[in-house]
Amino acid sequence: MEKDMTKGPVMRSMLLFAVPLILGNLLQQCYNVADTLIVGKCLGKHALAAVGSSFALMTFLTSILLGLSMGSSAVFSIYFGSRNEEKLKESVSASFVLIAALTFVINLIAFACLDEIRFFMKVPKEVWGGMRQYLAIIFCGIAAIFLYNFFASFLRAIGNSIVPLAFLGISAVLNIALDLWFVLRLNLGIAGAAKATVISQYVSGAGIALYALWRYPMLRQSLAGCFRIQASGIREIAGFSILTCIQQSVMNLGILMVQGLVNSFGPTIMAAFAAAVKIDAFAYMPVQDFGNAFSTFIAQNYGAKKESRIRAGLRDALLASSAFSILVSALVVLFARPLMGLFVSQKEAAVIWEGVRYLRIEGVFYCGIGCLFLLYGLYRAIGKPGISILLTILSLGTRILLSYALSSISSIGVLGIWWSVPIGWFLADAAGLLFYMRSKKKTGLFAMEKSPLQ
């Protein structure tokens, strides 16, 4: 089921790889969305606020592992595209050791700092009890997140996006079933929703690990060599992965800081934000995953030194992403109210009203985030993840500064937080495209005389 994207029709190659990736990550969103939907409908707005704020924190913590896995995947794709199996094995070994070690450290820090989270995130007293209970259980699933993302990154790097989708599908269905059983049948409340998520995460993480090790002898050989890795292997993976990790972490740290600001407006705004962000994530998740598929396409062709395919891929990806973004924007703006009604009881009119305001502001501008994900994928694939970091800092820095500045004006309030998001997207888009045009004009962005791994 491996897919070599260095040959065949360009758009078809990207779409065939992207569709399972998109479906897989939409299913992954179901983990927290199922918790949010069931908790919001059955346990009220305080429980919804607790789970929603927990999601922002977990997204930040797991973004470190996701960033390392994404960076490693770019290295795997380049070596796969250049048919260098020996270097592919070495990079897999180094990546596994690096990410496993950081997973252990993250787990320790998460539990050690559990009680300090309330003050950092400005969580109201009436929400904190449920949030702490939820986090104490959810943190137990961090190791499962590592297993899933590491082995999924390897499979996707060699063009196999079907198997990660299959394991996510199984675990997403299991998560929803367990959510309903634990919360509605056993009356376990927020703790039940957290337990359902962790069990499902281990099903997908352990399952994909066992499959990959069984299916690919080369992977078993790579992991058997983990105790013999050299410093040069770690440095190579770190050169790609740490910068991508920083990009993901900066992006989600910014979101976490915004979450803290949202929390200061009280439970109603917290609940509205919690529900609206889930809808937002579902809406633009396909263009985010298309950006990741595009990155794998670019990386494989960069390793194979096929510049003409890279340029064709750029053109086709921009057209596809823009078309999808326009369609989703129209749907979210038109159906914002019924979408909020999926997560929140109709009795919570103030929560629904604020969530609709958020969605109708963000939803109009999904083209901005679609273009930004393509830029992230492009610069990561050609060995320039530092550019992605700069774009992330520009986007999130703008969002944070404007959020705090505008929301402090009494006549604007929380609307300032909502408007800061699309402004940040478009400033980063402008900077990324400007860098592309200047580099293309001066030196040629895709100069093939030397690989970034040489």
C-alpha positions in Angstrom: 0.0 0.0 0.0 3.0 2.3 -0.3 2.6 5.1 -2.7 5.5 6.5 -4.8 4.5 10.1 -5.6 7.5 10.8 -7.8 5.6 9.4 -10.8 2.0 9.6 -12.2 -0.5 12.4 -12.5 0.4 15.1 -10.0 -3.1 16.1 -8.7 -4.2 12.4 -8.6 -1.1 11.4 -6.6 -1.7 14.1 -4.0 -5.5 13.5 -3.7 -5.2 9.7 -3.4 -2.7 10.1 -0.6 -4.5 13.0 1.0 -8.1 11.6 1.3 -7.2 8.8 3.8 -5.1 11.3 5.7 -8.0 13.8 5.9 -10.4 11.1 6.9 -8.0 9.8 9.5 -7.4 13.2 11.2 -11.1 14.0 11.1 -11.6 10.7 13.0 -8.8 11.7 15.4 -10.8 14.9 16.1 -13.6 12.7 17.2 -11.8 11.8 20.4 -12.3 15.1 22.0 -15.3 16.1 20.0 -17.2 13.1 21.3 -16.3 14.1 24.8 -17.3 17.7 24.1 -20.6 16.8 22.5 -21.7 14.3 25.1 -20.5 16.3 28.1 -22.0 19.5 26.7 -25.4 18.0 26.1 -25.6 15.9 29.3 -23.5 17.6 32.0 -23.9 21.3 31.3 -21.8 24.4 30.4 -19.4 24.1 33.3 -18.4 20.6 32.3 -18.3 21.7 28.6 -15.9 24.5 29.6 -13.7 22.1 31.6 -13.3 19.6 28.7 -12.9 22.4 26.1 -10.0 24.1 28.1 -8.4 20.7 28.6 -8.4 20.2 24.9 -6.4 23.3 24.4 -3.8 22.2 26.9 -3.6 18.6 25.5 -3.2 20.0 22.0 -0.2 22.0 23.2 1.4 19.1 24.9 0.8 16.6 22.0 1.9 19.2 19.4 5.5 18.6 20.6 5.2 14.9 19.7 3.3 15.7 16.5 5.9 18.2 15.4 8.8 15.8 16.0 6.8 13.1 14.1 6.1 15.4 11.2 9.7 16.5 10.9 10.9 12.9 11.1 8.4 12.0 8.4 9.9 14.6 6.0 13.3 12.9 6.5 11.8 9.5 5.9 10.1 10.7 2.7 13.3 12.2 1.3 15.2 8.9 1.9 12.3 6.9 0.5 12.2 9.1 -2.6 15.9 8.7 -3.1 15.8 4.9 -2.5 18.4 5.0 0.3 17.1 2.2 2.6 20.2 2.3 4.9 19.8 5.9 5.7 16.0 5.4 6.1 16.7 2.8 8.8 19.2 5.0 10.6 16.7 7.9 10.6 13.9 5.7 12.0 16.1 4.5 14.9 17.2 8.0 15.8 13.7 9.4 15.5 12.2 6.7 17.8 14.8 7.3 20.5 14.4 11.1 20.4 10.6 11.2 20.5 10.3 8.4 23.1 12.6 10.3 25.4 10.7 13.5 25.1 7.4 11.6 25.6 8.7 10.4 29.0 9.8 14.0 30.0 6.4 15.5 28.9 4.5 12.9 31.0 6.6 13.7 34.1 6.2 17.5 33.7 2.4 17.2 33.0 1.7 15.3 36.2 4.1 17.4 38.3 2.5 20.7 37.2 -1.1 19.6 37.3 -2.2 22.0 40.0 -0.3 25.0 38.6 -2.4 24.7 35.4 -5.4 26.5 37.0 -3.4 29.7 37.6 -1.6 29.7 34.2 -4.9 29.2 32.3 -7.0 31.5 34.5 -9.6 28.7 35.1 -12.6 29.8 37.2 -13.1 28.0 40.4 -16.4 26.5 39.3 -14.8 24.9 36.3 -11.4 23.8 37.8 -12.7 20.7 39.7 -14.0 19.0 36.6 -11.0 20.1 34.5 -8.5 18.7 37.0 -10.3 15.4 37.2 -10.4 15.2 33.4 -6.7 16.1 32.9 -5.4 13.6 35.6 -6.8 10.8 33.5 -6.1 12.2 30.0 -2.4 12.7 30.8 -2.2 8.9 31.0 -2.8 8.7 27.2 0.3 10.7 26.2 2.3 7.5 25.6 -0.4 6.2 23.3 -0.3 9.5 21.3 3.4 9.0 20.8 3.0 5.4 19.5 0.3 6.4 17.1 2.0 9.5 15.7 5.4 7.9 15.3 4.3 4.8 13.4 1.7 6.7 11.4 4.4 9.2 10.4 6.6 6.3 9.1 3.7 4.7 7.2 2.6 8.0 5.6 6.2 8.9 4.7 6.4 5.8 2.5 3.0 6.6 1.0 0.7 4.4 3.1 -2.1 6.6 4.5 -4.7 3.8 4.5 -3.6 1.9 7.6 -3.4 4.9 9.9 -6.9 5.7 8.8 -8.1 2.2 9.6 -6.8 2.2 13.2 -8.2 5.7 13.8 -11.6 4.6 12.5 -11.6 1.6 14.9 -10.6 3.7 17.9 -12.9 6.6 17.1 -15.9 4.3 17.0 -14.7 2.7 20.2 -14.3 6.1 21.9 -17.9 7.2 21.0 -19.3 3.9 22.3 -17.3 4.1 25.5 -18.3 7.7 26.0 -22.0 6.8 25.8 -21.5 3.8 28.1 -19.4 5.5 30.7 -21.2 8.9 30.8 -24.8 7.9 30.2 -25.1 4.4 31.4 -22.5 4.3 34.3 -22.9 8.0 35.2 -19.1 8.4 35.5 -19.3 12.1 34.4 -16.2 13.9 33.2 -14.0 11.1 34.4 -15.9 8.6 32.2 -15.3 10.7 29.1 -11.6 10.9 29.9 -11.3 7.2 30.4 -13.1 6.5 27.1 -10.6 8.7 25.3 -7.5 7.1 26.9 -8.6 3.5 26.2 -9.3 4.4 22.6 -6.0 6.1 22.2 -4.2 3.0 23.4 -6.1 0.8 20.9 -5.0 3.0 18.0 -1.4 3.5 19.3 -0.7 -0.2 20.2 -2.6 -1.4 17.2 -0.7 0.6 14.6 2.7 -0.2 16.2 2.1 -4.0 16.1 0.9 -3.8 12.5 3.9 -1.7 11.3 6.4 -4.0 13.1 4.7 -7.1 11.6 4.3 -5.7 8.1 7.8 -4.0 7.6 10.9 -6.1 8.6 13.0 -3.0 7.9 11.2 -1.2 10.7 12.0 -4.0 13.1 15.6 -3.9 12.1 15.6 -0.1 12.6 14.2 -0.3 16.1 16.5 -3.1 17.0 19.4 -0.7 16.2 18.1 2.0 18.6 20.9 1.2 21.1 23.6 1.6 18.4 22.5 5.0 17.0 25.2 7.6 16.5 25.1 11.2 17.4 25.1 12.2 13.8 21.8 10.4 13.3 20.2 12.3 16.2 21.5 15.6 14.9 20.1 14.9 11.4 16.6 14.1 12.7 16.8 17.0 15.2 17.7 19.4 12.3 14.3 18.6 10.7 12.2 17.6 13.7 13.1 20.1 16.4 12.3 23.1 14.2 9.0 21.5 13.2 8.4 20.7 16.8 9.1 24.3 17.8 6.7 25.5 15.0 3.9 23.2 16.3 4.6 24.1 19.9 4.7 27.9 19.3 1.4 27.6 17.4 -0.3 25.7 20.2 1.3 27.8 23.0 -0.2 30.8 21.3 -3.6 29.1 21.2 -3.2 28.2 24.9 -2.4 31.8 25.8 -5.6 32.8 23.9 -7.5 30.1 25.8 -6.3 31.7 29.1 -7.6 35.1 27.9 -11.0 33.5 26.9 -11.2 31.9 30.3 -11.0 35.3 32.0 -14.4 36.2 30.4 -16.2 33.5 32.4 -17.9 30.1 31.8 -20.4 31.3 29.1 -17.6 32.5 26.8 -15.5 29.4 27.7 -18.3 27.1 26.7 -19.0 29.0 23.5 -15.3 28.9 22.5 -15.0 25.2 23.4 -17.8 24.2 21.1 -17.0 26.7 18.3 -13.3 25.6 18.2 -14.3 22.0 17.6 -16.5 23.0 14.7 -13.6 25.3 13.4 -11.2 22.4 13.7 -13.4 20.1 11.7 -13.9 22.7 9.1 -10.3 23.4 8.2 -8.8 20.1 9.2 -9.1 18.8 5.6 -6.9 21.7 4.3 -4.4 21.1 7.1 -4.1 17.5 6.2 -4.0 18.3 2.5 -1.0 20.5 3.4 0.7 17.5 5.1 0.0 15.3 2.1 1.4 18.1 -0.1 4.5 18.2 2.1 5.0 14.4 1.6 4.6 14.9 -2.1 7.2 17.7 -2.2 9.6 15.8 0.0 9.6 12.6 -2.1 10.0 14.6 -5.3 12.7 16.8 -3.7 14.6 13.6 -2.8 14.1 12.3 -6.3 15.3 15.7 -7.7 12.1 16.2 -9.8 11.7 20.0 -9.8 9.0 20.1 -12.6 6.7 17.9 -10.5 7.2 20.1 -7.5 6.2 23.2 -9.4 3.1 21.4 -10.9 2.2 20.2 -7.4 2.4 23.8 -6.0 0.0 25.0 -8.6 -2.5 22.2 -8.2 -2.4 22.2 -4.4 -3.2 25.9 -4.3 -6.2 25.5 -6.6 -7.5 22.5 -4.6 -7.0 24.1 -1.2 -8.7 27.3 -2.3 -11.7 25.6 -3.8 -12.3 23.5 -0.7 -11.8 26.5 1.6 -14.4 28.5 -0.2 -17.0 25.7 -0.1 -16.4 25.1 3.7 -16.6 28.8 4.4 -20.0 29.0 2.9 -21.3 26.0 4.8 -20.0 27.2 8.2 -21.4 30.7 7.8 -24.8 29.4 6.7 -25.1 26.7 9.3 -23.3 28.2 12.3 -26.4 28.1 14.5 -27.4 24.5 14.0 -23.8 23.4 14.2 -23.5 25.1 17.7 -26.8 23.3 18.6 -25.1 20.0 18.2 -22.8 20.8 21.2 -25.0 23.0 23.4 -28.5 22.7 24.8 -30.9 25.2 23.2 -31.5 26.5 26.7 -28.0 28.0 26.7 -29.0 30.8 24.3 -26.0 33.1 25.3 -23.5 30.3 24.6 -25.0 29.5 21.2 -25.1 33.2 20.2 -21.4 33.8 21.1 -20.4 30.7 19.3 -22.2 31.7 16.2 -20.4 35.1 16.2 -17.1 33.3 16.4 -17.9 30.9 13.5 -19.2 33.6 11.2 -16.0 35.7 11.7 -13.5 32.8 11.3 -15.5 30.9 8.7 -15.3 33.6 6.1 -11.5 33.5 6.0 -10.7 29.8 5.7 -8.7 30.5 2.5 -6.2 32.2 4.7 -5.5 29.2 6.9 -5.6 26.8 3.8 -2.8 28.8 2.1 -0.8 28.9 5.4 -0.8 25.1 5.8 0.5 24.7 2.2 3.4 27.1 3.0 4.2 25.2 6.2 4.3 21.9 4.3 6.4 23.4 1.5 9.1 24.8 3.7 9.2 21.7 5.9 9.6 19.4 2.9 12.5 21.3 1.3 14.6 21.5 4.5 13.6 25.1 5.5 11.5 24.5 8.6 12.9 27.7 10.1 10.7 29.7 7.6 7.6 27.8 8.9 8.5 28.8 12.4 8.8 32.4 11.4 5.4 32.3 9.7 3.9 30.6 12.8 5.4 33.3 15.1 4.0 36.0 12.9 0.6 34.5 12.7 0.3 33.6 16.4 2.1 36.7 17.6 -0.3 38.9 15.8 -3.2 36.9 17.2 -2.0 37.1 20.8 -1.1 40.8 20.7 -4.3 41.8 19.0 -6.4 39.6 21.2 -5.1 41.2 24.4 -5.1 44.7 23.0 -8.5 44.7 21.4 -10.3 42.7 24.1 -9.2 45.2 26.7 -11.3 47.9 24.9 -14.7 47.8 26.5 -16.6 48.5 23.3 -14.9 45.6 21.5 -14.4 43.0 24.2 -14.3 39.3 23.2 -14.9 40.2 19.5 -11.2 41.4 19.5 -10.1 37.8 20.2 -12.2 36.4 17.3 -11.0 39.0 14.7 -7.4 38.6 15.6 -7.3 35.1 14.2 -7.9 35.8 10.4 -5.7 38.9 10.6 -2.8 36.7 11.8 -3.5 34.2 9.0 -3.3 36.7 6.2 -0.2 38.5 7.5 1.7 35.2 7.6 0.4 34.3 4.2 1.7 37.5 2.8 5.1 37.0 4.4 5.4 33.4 3.2 4.5 34.2 -0.4 6.9 37.2 -0.4 9.7 34.9 0.7 8.8 32.4 -2.0 8.8 35.0 -4.8 12.1 36.6 -3.6 13.8 33.2 -3.3 12.5 32.0 -6.6 13.7 35.1 -8.3 17.2 35.2 -6.7 18.4 31.6 -6.4 15.6 29.3 -7.2 13.8 27.9 -4.2 14.1 24.3 -5.4 17.8 24.2 -6.3 18.5 20.5 -6.7 22.3 20.4 -6.7 22.4 19.6 -3.0 19.9 17.8 -0.8 19.2 19.3 2.7 20.3 15.9 4.1 23.7 15.9 2.4 
